[in-house]
Amino acid sequence: MTKKRSKLSSKVGLDPRESLVLPEEGQRIGKVEKLLGGERLEISFSDGSRTVVRIPGKFRDELLFRTGSYVLLRQILQDSDEHLGIVYRYCRDEIDLLRETTVFEEW
């Protein structure tokens, strides 16, 4: 049996740190706590707050969201913290790199 390659190591000639998606201003990293059905997820943040987000159409067929997955979220409406949209889903290797760069806060 061969060892399964990660998404980051399979990109030939790229440094994994260069292709890592970091949160910008107005974006937060959250952890999937529950799959609620109806294309909705319950997300928790490092400060203990929770919110429910809808999975955008571009991610529904391509990505699999599981309990414990980490996602990058951005505000859809300027005034409200409750209206967040998923921008990116991190794989395990990317979470390890985020922990090394201290961008990632444990919870």
C-alpha positions in Angstrom: 0.0 0.0 0.0 1.2 3.5 -0.7 0.9 6.3 1.7 -1.9 8.8 1.0 -0.6 12.2 -0.1 -2.0 15.3 1.3 -3.4 18.1 -0.8 -0.5 20.4 0.0 2.3 17.9 -0.8 0.7 16.9 -4.1 1.3 20.3 -5.6 4.6 19.9 -7.3 7.1 22.7 -6.9 5.0 24.8 -4.5 6.0 25.5 -0.9 2.9 24.6 1.2 3.3 27.9 3.2 2.9 29.9 0.0 -0.3 28.3 -1.0 -1.8 28.5 2.5 -5.0 30.7 2.7 -4.7 33.0 5.7 -7.5 35.0 7.2 -7.7 38.6 6.2 -9.4 41.5 7.9 -13.1 40.7 8.4 -12.5 36.9 8.2 -12.5 34.3 11.0 -11.6 30.7 11.3 -14.3 28.5 12.8 -14.8 24.8 13.6 -17.8 22.8 12.5 -19.7 21.5 15.5 -22.9 20.1 14.0 -24.3 19.3 10.6 -27.9 20.6 10.9 -29.2 19.5 7.5 -30.8 21.8 4.9 -27.3 23.0 3.9 -26.6 24.5 7.3 -23.7 24.1 9.7 -23.3 25.1 13.3 -19.9 26.8 13.7 -18.0 27.6 16.9 -15.2 30.1 17.3 -12.2 30.3 19.7 -13.9 32.9 21.9 -16.8 30.4 22.6 -19.4 32.0 20.4 -21.5 29.9 18.0 -23.4 30.7 14.8 -25.3 28.9 12.1 -24.1 29.3 8.5 -25.4 28.2 5.2 -23.2 26.3 2.8 -22.8 28.3 -0.4 -23.7 26.7 -3.7 -20.2 26.5 -5.0 -19.2 24.2 -2.1 -22.2 21.9 -2.0 -21.1 19.4 -4.6 -17.3 19.7 -4.2 -16.5 19.7 -0.5 -17.5 17.4 2.3 -18.0 19.1 5.6 -17.7 17.0 8.7 -17.9 17.6 12.4 -14.5 18.9 13.4 -13.7 20.5 10.1 -12.2 24.0 10.1 -13.5 26.7 7.7 -12.7 30.3 6.9 -15.7 32.6 7.2 -16.3 36.2 6.1 -19.0 38.7 7.0 -21.7 39.0 4.3 -23.4 42.0 5.9 -21.2 44.8 7.4 -23.3 45.4 10.5 -24.1 41.9 11.6 -21.8 39.1 13.0 -24.6 36.6 12.5 -24.5 36.7 8.6 -21.3 34.8 7.8 -20.4 32.9 4.6 -17.9 30.1 4.1 -14.9 31.1 2.0 -12.6 28.1 2.3 -12.4 24.7 4.1 -9.0 23.8 5.5 -7.5 20.3 5.3 -5.5 18.7 8.2 -2.1 19.7 6.8 -3.2 23.3 6.5 -4.4 23.4 10.1 -1.0 22.1 11.2 0.7 24.9 9.2 -1.7 27.5 10.8 -0.8 26.2 14.2 2.9 26.8 13.4 2.3 30.3 12.1 0.3 31.1 15.3 -2.6 32.4 13.3 -4.7 29.5 14.6 -6.2 29.7 18.1 -7.0 26.4 19.8 -10.4 25.8 21.3 
